Amino acid sequence: DSERNLWIGTVKGLNSLNRKENEKVHIEGFPQSFVVSWIFEDREKNIWVGTDNDGLIRLRDARFSSYKPLEAYPGELPSALFEDRGKDTWVGTVGGKLFRCRGLNIIERFEPLDLTNIGIAAMIEDFEGNLWLGTIDKGVFQRKKGTFKQYKRETTQNKLCDNTVTSIYCDSRNNLWLSTLTGVSIICALDKKTVFESFTSGEGFTLLTSSSASS
């Protein structure tokens, strides 16, 4: 996190490694038992923990607060989280549903047919306020003016490296960088046209694996 503490998510809960004034490393475990799927620190230094069996958990000042706007949907497991410029929280689920939350209340729910039973792995907002969704095995979707448009590897003019998009980053020029299982794809907006560029092993891109990391 921003204070150089290391957070470790496991199948049995959450742990942190932190340095005190004496520079000794302290390991702190938390009493709750849950399967941690991802960890994120927001601009206010809150630690958000996504779990497979206990919803979203916010850690602030060493105290847990449950954030469960999806309690009315017990079968929906959160898989991606994003805060937009209006401070609303978007929650994507393993089942392909999308929820827009304000505080603890759901203000909008979306169930695009093309995303049925498709896990949402990443979300980002571009400069124009359009929402982009990275999915498992279905490419990337753009939500513009309430309509969802799909871009995938099989599309000739807009070709991704792979249909599984694990994360998305919007740079200072409004380019979107998409990490996939086989490389990196970049979406550029030029002269009101959407242009795709990809980097794979063919362009010299090397995926870091456990074997290459150890060597």
C-alpha positions in Angstrom: 0.0 0.0 0.0 1.0 3.7 0.0 2.7 3.2 3.4 4.7 0.2 2.1 2.8 -2.4 4.1 2.4 -5.7 2.2 -1.1 -7.2 2.2 -1.4 -10.9 1.6 -4.7 -12.5 0.6 -5.1 -16.3 1.1 -7.8 -18.9 1.0 -8.1 -18.6 4.8 -8.1 -14.9 5.3 -6.0 -11.7 5.2 -2.5 -10.9 6.6 -0.3 -7.9 6.5 3.5 -7.3 6.8 4.4 -3.9 8.2 7.4 -2.1 9.5 7.3 -0.2 12.7 9.7 2.6 13.9 12.2 0.0 15.0 12.3 -1.3 11.3 11.3 -4.8 12.5 8.8 -6.6 10.3 5.6 -7.4 12.1 3.1 -9.9 10.7 -0.5 -9.2 11.6 -3.4 -11.6 11.0 -7.1 -10.8 11.1 -9.5 -13.0 12.9 -12.1 -13.4 10.2 -11.8 -16.4 7.8 -12.6 -15.8 4.2 -11.2 -16.5 0.7 -9.5 -13.3 -0.6 -9.7 -12.8 -4.4 -8.3 -9.3 -4.7 -7.0 -6.3 -2.6 -7.2 -2.6 -3.5 -6.2 0.6 -1.7 -8.3 3.7 -2.5 -7.2 7.4 -2.5 -8.3 7.7 1.2 -6.0 4.8 2.1 -8.9 2.4 2.8 -8.0 -1.2 2.0 -10.8 -3.0 0.1 -10.9 -6.7 0.1 -12.9 -8.8 -2.3 -13.9 -12.2 -1.0 -15.6 -15.3 -2.4 -17.8 -15.9 0.6 -18.2 -12.6 2.6 -18.8 -9.9 0.0 -16.7 -6.7 0.0 -14.8 -5.8 3.2 -13.3 -2.3 3.9 -10.4 -2.1 6.3 -9.8 1.3 7.8 -7.8 2.2 10.9 -7.3 -1.5 11.6 -11.1 -2.1 11.7 -13.3 -4.2 9.4 -16.5 -2.8 7.9 -18.7 -5.0 5.8 -19.8 -3.4 2.5 -22.6 -5.6 1.2 -24.9 -3.8 -1.2 -25.3 -7.1 -3.0 -26.9 -8.9 -0.1 -30.2 -9.0 -2.0 -28.4 -11.1 -4.7 -26.8 -13.9 -2.7 -25.7 -15.8 -5.8 -23.6 -12.9 -7.2 -19.9 -13.0 -6.4 -18.0 -9.6 -6.9 -15.1 -9.9 -9.2 -14.2 -6.3 -10.1 -14.6 -3.0 -8.4 -14.3 0.6 -9.7 -15.1 4.1 -8.5 -16.1 6.6 -11.2 -15.5 10.4 -11.3 -18.9 10.9 -9.7 -17.8 8.8 -6.7 -20.3 6.0 -7.5 -19.0 2.5 -7.0 -19.4 -0.1 -9.8 -19.4 -3.8 -8.9 -18.9 -6.4 -11.6 -19.7 -10.0 -10.8 -18.7 -13.5 -11.9 -22.1 -14.0 -13.4 -21.7 -11.0 -15.8 -23.9 -8.6 -13.9 -23.0 -5.0 -13.3 -24.2 -2.9 -10.3 -23.9 0.8 -9.8 -23.9 1.7 -6.1 -24.1 5.0 -4.2 -23.1 4.6 -0.6 -24.6 1.3 0.5 -27.5 1.5 -2.0 -27.8 0.0 -5.5 -29.0 2.7 -7.9 -28.7 0.8 -11.1 -28.4 -2.8 -12.2 -27.4 -4.0 -15.6 -27.7 -7.6 -17.1 -26.4 -7.4 -20.7 -27.3 -10.5 -22.6 -23.8 -10.8 -24.1 -22.3 -10.9 -20.6 -24.6 -13.7 -19.2 -22.5 -16.0 -17.0 -19.3 -14.2 -18.2 -17.0 -13.0 -15.4 -16.1 -9.3 -15.3 -12.4 -9.1 -14.4 -11.6 -5.3 -14.8 -13.3 -1.9 -15.2 -12.1 1.6 -16.1 -13.7 4.9 -17.1 -12.2 6.8 -20.1 -12.0 10.6 -20.4 -15.4 10.8 -22.0 -17.0 9.0 -19.1 -17.5 5.7 -21.0 -17.2 2.6 -18.9 -15.0 -0.3 -20.2 -15.3 -3.9 -19.0 -12.6 -6.5 -19.3 -14.1 -10.0 -19.3 -13.1 -13.7 -19.0 -13.2 -15.1 -22.6 -15.4 -12.5 -24.1 -13.0 -9.6 -24.8 -13.8 -6.1 -23.7 -17.1 -4.2 -23.7 -17.6 -0.4 -23.9 -20.7 1.1 -22.3 -21.5 4.3 -24.2 -24.8 6.2 -23.8 -26.3 3.2 -22.1 -25.4 0.8 -24.9 -22.8 -2.0 -24.6 -20.5 -2.7 -27.5 -18.2 -5.7 -27.6 -14.7 -5.9 -29.0 -13.0 -9.3 -29.3 -10.2 -11.1 -30.9 -12.3 -12.5 -33.7 -13.2 -9.0 -34.9 -11.1 -8.3 -38.0 -10.7 -4.5 -37.6 -10.6 -4.5 -33.8 -8.5 -7.4 -32.9 -7.4 -8.1 -29.3 -4.5 -10.4 -28.3 -6.8 -12.6 -26.4 -10.4 -12.6 -25.3 -9.6 -12.8 -21.6 -8.8 -9.2 -20.4 -7.4 -9.3 -16.8 -6.8 -5.5 -16.2 -7.3 -2.1 -18.0 -5.4 1.1 -17.5 -6.3 4.6 -19.0 -3.2 6.7 -19.6 -2.9 10.5 -19.8 -3.7 10.5 -23.6 -6.9 8.5 -23.1 -5.3 5.3 -24.5 -6.6 2.1 -22.9 -4.0 -0.5 -22.1 -5.4 -4.0 -21.8 -3.5 -7.0 -20.3 -4.5 -10.4 -21.7 -3.3 -13.9 -21.3 -1.2 -13.7 -24.4 0.0 -10.1 -24.6 -1.0 -6.4 -24.3 -3.5 -4.6 -26.5 -3.9 -0.8 -26.7 -7.1 1.0 -27.8 -6.4 4.5 -29.2 -9.0 7.1 -30.1 -7.7 8.9 -33.3 -9.9 11.2 -35.4 -13.0 9.8 -33.7 -12.0 6.3 -34.8 -11.1 3.4 -32.5 -7.7 1.9 -33.4 -6.3 -1.3 -31.9 -2.7 -2.2 -31.5 -1.4 -5.4 -29.9 2.0 -6.6 -28.6 2.5 -10.4 -28.5 5.5 -12.7 -28.8 5.5 -11.9 -32.5 6.5 -8.3 -31.6 9.1 -9.4 -29.1 6.7 -9.4 -26.1 7.7 -12.0 -23.5 5.3 -13.2 -20.9 6.8 -13.6 -17.5 6.3 -17.1 -16.2 7.4 -18.8 -13.0 10.3 -20.5 -14.8 11.5 -17.4 -16.5 11.2 -15.4 -13.2 13.3 -18.0 -11.4 16.0 -17.9 -14.1 
